[in-house]
């Protein structure tokens, strides 16, 4: 086993052993302060990838690649921060049409920003709507006998292997290659699953080590805790807290099992992320080199 894989395995075992039953919290990435977190009032999991170590000793350029949850609750100051300080020029939305209707991005307030809707899967594939009504979602799932954790874990394979997801991620990477200046922000609802997988793909193409890719994926857990605790409080007030602690964790927190499920699905179908990028997303070595030219410093 290569030393990088042994190191990654050791990191995963350490994460799982640190706080059994608690969300997995990653160690910091040197040179990548606070995982690039952008503190916004209306979007708690917004992060600039600038500073993340990548290929050939280079780093991701600041104000070019931003991952986030949806922008529906962003204040005017939040939007000004994104467009002025972080130079946001483009927004890619991976949510379904229902999600966009229930919590639309503030497009009217951002006339200079280009928006692209690239749903990774349809409502029928979700089983859970992520429509900011946790009580409704969790109640329905409990009545059906479904495991929220297993549903979300299964969605990771769908995101990457179903045609709708492949089309969405292929178009997303094309947008990045065509972006000459400013930042592209991509998001789903919480910035954990669909946006998280988009970050995994981009970071892999940029030559980020898998150890750092995993840490960045898990960094969501550092920034969603307050939101998850509020959901727990709301469920408790409505008498729905019994037996749903694990469901709340499944909905709001990133999980190594989710990441490993996605990786295993790609390896089974394509052999590796490199082959997946090349064969499924038509994003081979020339495209990856161009991406690195545009986004690494």
C-alpha positions as CSV (number, residue, x, y, z in Angstrom):
1,X,0.0,0.0,0.0
2,X,1.5,3.4,-1.0
3,X,2.4,5.7,1.9
4,X,-0.2,8.3,0.9
5,X,-2.9,5.6,1.2
6,X,-1.6,4.4,4.6
7,X,-1.6,8.0,5.8
8,X,-5.1,8.5,4.6
9,X,-6.3,5.3,6.2
10,X,-4.7,6.3,9.5
11,X,-6.4,9.7,9.3
12,X,-9.8,8.1,8.8
13,X,-9.3,5.7,11.7
14,X,-8.3,8.6,13.9
15,X,-11.3,10.6,12.9
16,X,-13.7,7.7,13.6
17,X,-12.1,6.9,17.0
18,X,-11.8,10.5,18.3
19,X,-15.5,11.1,19.1
20,X,-17.6,8.0,18.6
21,X,-21.1,9.0,17.7
22,X,-20.1,12.6,17.1
23,X,-19.6,14.4,13.8
24,X,-16.2,13.9,12.4
25,X,-14.1,17.1,12.8
26,X,-11.0,17.4,10.5
27,X,-7.6,18.8,11.6
28,X,-6.6,22.1,9.9
29,X,-4.9,22.1,6.5
30,X,-1.6,24.1,6.8
31,X,-1.8,27.3,4.8
32,X,-5.5,27.0,4.4
33,X,-6.8,29.2,7.3
34,X,-10.1,28.1,8.7
35,X,-10.8,26.1,5.6
36,X,-11.4,29.4,3.7
37,X,-14.6,30.1,5.7
38,X,-16.4,33.3,4.7
39,X,-18.5,34.4,7.7
40,X,-21.9,35.4,6.3
41,X,-25.1,36.0,8.3
42,X,-27.4,34.1,5.9
43,X,-25.1,31.3,4.6
44,X,-23.2,29.4,7.3
45,X,-21.1,27.1,5.1
46,X,-19.5,29.4,2.5
47,X,-15.8,28.8,1.9
48,X,-13.2,30.2,-0.5
49,X,-10.8,27.4,-1.7
50,X,-8.1,30.0,-2.1
51,X,-4.9,28.8,-0.3
52,X,-5.7,25.1,-0.5
53,X,-2.4,23.3,-1.4
54,X,-2.6,21.7,-4.8
55,X,-0.4,20.3,-7.7
56,X,3.3,21.1,-8.1
57,X,3.6,23.0,-4.8
58,X,1.1,25.5,-5.9
59,X,-2.1,26.7,-4.2
60,X,-5.6,27.5,-5.3
61,X,-5.9,31.2,-6.1
62,X,-8.1,33.3,-3.8
63,X,-11.5,34.7,-5.0
64,X,-11.9,32.2,-7.8
65,X,-13.5,29.0,-6.4
66,X,-16.2,29.2,-3.7
67,X,-18.4,26.4,-2.3
68,X,-21.5,27.2,-0.4
69,X,-25.0,26.4,0.7
70,X,-27.9,28.3,-0.9
71,X,-28.0,32.1,-0.9
72,X,-31.7,32.5,-0.1
73,X,-31.2,34.0,3.4
74,X,-28.1,36.1,2.5
75,X,-28.4,39.7,3.7
76,X,-27.5,42.6,1.5
77,X,-24.2,42.9,3.3
78,X,-23.6,39.2,2.6
79,X,-24.1,39.7,-1.1
80,X,-21.9,42.8,-1.1
81,X,-19.2,40.7,0.6
82,X,-19.4,38.0,-2.0
83,X,-19.5,40.3,-5.0
84,X,-17.1,43.0,-3.9
85,X,-14.6,41.4,-1.5
86,X,-14.7,37.9,-3.1
87,X,-15.4,39.0,-6.7
88,X,-18.3,36.6,-7.3
89,X,-19.3,36.6,-11.0
90,X,-21.0,33.3,-11.4
91,X,-23.3,31.1,-9.4
92,X,-24.0,27.4,-10.1
93,X,-27.0,25.9,-8.4
94,X,-27.1,22.1,-8.1
95,X,-30.6,22.0,-6.4
96,X,-33.8,20.6,-7.8
97,X,-36.5,22.9,-9.3
98,X,-38.6,22.4,-6.1
99,X,-35.7,23.5,-3.9
100,X,-35.1,26.5,-6.1
101,X,-38.7,27.5,-6.0
102,X,-39.0,27.1,-2.2
103,X,-35.7,29.0,-1.4
104,X,-34.7,30.9,-4.5
105,X,-31.3,32.6,-4.9
106,X,-31.5,36.4,-4.8
107,X,-31.0,36.8,-8.5
108,X,-32.8,40.2,-8.7
109,X,-30.3,41.6,-6.2
110,X,-27.3,40.4,-8.2
111,X,-27.9,41.7,-11.7
112,X,-24.2,41.5,-12.6
113,X,-23.9,37.8,-11.6
114,X,-24.6,34.9,-14.0
115,X,-26.7,32.1,-12.7
116,X,-26.7,28.5,-14.0
117,X,-29.2,25.9,-12.8
118,X,-27.6,22.4,-13.0
119,X,-29.7,19.9,-10.9
120,X,-27.7,16.9,-10.0
121,X,-30.8,14.8,-9.5
122,X,-34.6,15.0,-9.5
123,X,-37.0,15.3,-6.6
124,X,-38.0,11.7,-7.0
125,X,-34.5,10.5,-6.4
126,X,-34.1,12.4,-3.2
127,X,-36.6,10.9,-0.8
128,X,-35.8,14.0,1.4
129,X,-36.4,17.5,0.1
130,X,-34.0,19.6,2.1
131,X,-36.6,22.3,2.0
132,X,-35.7,23.8,5.3
133,X,-38.6,22.0,6.9
134,X,-36.7,19.3,8.8
135,X,-39.7,18.2,10.8
136,X,-41.8,17.4,7.7
137,X,-38.9,15.5,6.1
138,X,-37.9,13.5,9.1
139,X,-41.5,12.7,10.0
140,X,-42.2,11.4,6.5
141,X,-39.1,9.3,6.5
142,X,-39.8,7.8,9.9
143,X,-43.3,6.8,8.7
144,X,-41.9,5.1,5.7
145,X,-39.3,3.2,7.7
146,X,-36.5,4.5,5.6
147,X,-33.1,5.3,7.1
148,X,-32.1,8.9,6.4
149,X,-28.4,7.9,6.6
150,X,-28.8,5.2,4.0
151,X,-30.9,7.4,1.7
152,X,-28.3,10.1,1.7
153,X,-25.4,7.7,1.3
154,X,-27.2,6.2,-1.7
155,X,-27.6,9.6,-3.2
156,X,-23.8,10.0,-3.4
157,X,-23.6,7.2,-6.0
158,X,-26.6,8.7,-7.9
159,X,-24.9,12.1,-8.0
160,X,-21.8,10.8,-9.7
161,X,-23.2,7.9,-11.8
162,X,-26.7,8.8,-13.0
163,X,-26.9,10.7,-16.2
164,X,-28.4,13.8,-14.7
165,X,-25.5,14.1,-12.3
166,X,-22.9,13.4,-14.9
167,X,-24.4,16.1,-17.2
168,X,-24.5,18.6,-14.3
169,X,-20.9,18.1,-13.2
170,X,-19.7,18.0,-16.8
171,X,-21.3,21.4,-17.5
172,X,-20.0,22.8,-14.2
173,X,-16.4,22.0,-15.1
174,X,-17.0,23.5,-18.5
175,X,-18.1,26.7,-16.8
176,X,-14.9,26.8,-14.7
177,X,-12.8,26.4,-17.9
178,X,-14.6,29.3,-19.6
179,X,-14.3,31.7,-16.6
180,X,-11.5,34.1,-17.3
181,X,-11.9,36.3,-14.1
182,X,-13.7,36.6,-10.8
183,X,-15.1,33.8,-8.6
184,X,-17.5,31.0,-9.4
185,X,-19.7,30.0,-6.4
186,X,-21.4,26.7,-6.5
187,X,-24.0,25.4,-4.0
188,X,-26.7,23.0,-3.1
189,X,-28.7,23.6,0.0
190,X,-26.3,23.0,2.9
191,X,-23.2,22.9,0.8
192,X,-22.5,19.3,2.0
193,X,-23.5,16.7,-0.5
194,X,-23.9,17.9,-4.1
195,X,-21.7,20.9,-3.7
196,X,-19.3,18.8,-1.6
197,X,-18.9,16.3,-4.4
198,X,-18.4,19.1,-6.9
199,X,-15.5,20.3,-4.7
200,X,-14.1,16.8,-4.5
201,X,-14.0,16.7,-8.3
202,X,-12.5,20.1,-8.7
203,X,-9.9,19.6,-6.1
204,X,-8.9,16.2,-7.6
205,X,-8.5,17.8,-11.0
206,X,-6.4,20.5,-9.4
207,X,-4.0,17.9,-7.8
208,X,-5.1,18.4,-4.2
209,X,-4.0,15.4,-2.1
210,X,-6.8,13.0,-1.1
211,X,-6.0,13.6,2.5
212,X,-6.7,17.3,2.1
213,X,-9.8,16.6,-0.1
214,X,-11.3,14.6,2.7
215,X,-10.5,17.2,5.3
216,X,-12.1,19.9,3.2
217,X,-15.1,17.7,2.7
218,X,-15.5,17.2,6.4
219,X,-15.0,20.9,7.2
220,X,-18.7,21.4,6.6
221,X,-19.1,19.9,10.1
222,X,-17.3,22.9,11.6
223,X,-19.8,25.4,10.2
224,X,-23.2,23.7,10.4
225,X,-23.2,22.8,14.1
226,X,-25.3,25.8,15.1
227,X,-27.9,25.2,12.4
228,X,-28.1,21.5,13.4
229,X,-28.6,22.4,17.0
230,X,-31.4,24.8,16.1
231,X,-33.1,22.0,14.2
232,X,-32.7,19.7,17.2
233,X,-34.3,22.4,19.4
234,X,-37.2,22.8,17.0
235,X,-37.8,19.0,16.9
236,X,-37.7,18.9,20.6
237,X,-40.4,21.6,21.0
238,X,-42.7,19.6,18.7
239,X,-42.1,16.3,20.4
240,X,-40.3,14.7,17.5
241,X,-36.8,14.4,19.0
242,X,-37.1,10.8,20.1
243,X,-34.9,8.5,17.9
244,X,-34.1,11.3,15.4
245,X,-30.7,12.3,16.6
246,X,-29.0,10.2,14.0
247,X,-31.3,11.5,11.3
248,X,-30.3,15.1,12.1
249,X,-26.7,14.1,11.9
250,X,-27.3,12.4,8.6
251,X,-29.0,15.5,7.1
252,X,-26.6,18.2,8.3
253,X,-23.2,16.6,8.8
254,X,-20.6,15.3,6.3
255,X,-19.6,11.8,6.9
256,X,-16.7,9.6,5.9
257,X,-19.0,6.9,5.0
258,X,-20.7,9.2,2.4
259,X,-17.3,10.0,0.9
260,X,-16.2,6.4,0.9
261,X,-19.4,5.4,-0.8
262,X,-18.9,7.9,-3.6
263,X,-15.3,6.8,-4.0
264,X,-16.2,3.1,-4.1
265,X,-19.0,3.7,-6.7
266,X,-16.5,5.6,-9.0
267,X,-13.9,2.9,-8.6
268,X,-16.3,0.1,-9.3
269,X,-17.7,1.8,-12.5
270,X,-14.6,3.6,-13.8
271,X,-11.6,2.4,-11.8
272,X,-10.5,5.8,-10.4
273,X,-11.5,9.5,-10.1
274,X,-9.0,10.2,-12.9
275,X,-10.8,7.8,-15.2
276,X,-14.2,9.1,-14.1
277,X,-13.2,12.7,-14.9
278,X,-11.9,11.6,-18.3
279,X,-14.5,9.1,-19.4
280,X,-17.7,10.4,-17.7
281,X,-17.1,14.1,-17.5
282,X,-14.9,14.4,-20.7
283,X,-12.4,16.2,-18.5
284,X,-9.1,14.5,-19.3
285,X,-5.5,15.6,-18.8
286,X,-5.6,18.6,-21.2
287,X,-8.6,20.0,-19.5
288,X,-7.1,19.4,-16.0
289,X,-3.9,21.1,-17.0
290,X,-5.9,24.1,-18.3
291,X,-7.9,24.2,-15.0
292,X,-4.6,24.3,-13.1
293,X,-3.3,27.0,-15.3
294,X,-6.3,29.1,-14.5
295,X,-6.8,28.5,-10.8
296,X,-3.4,27.7,-9.3
297,X,-0.8,30.2,-8.2
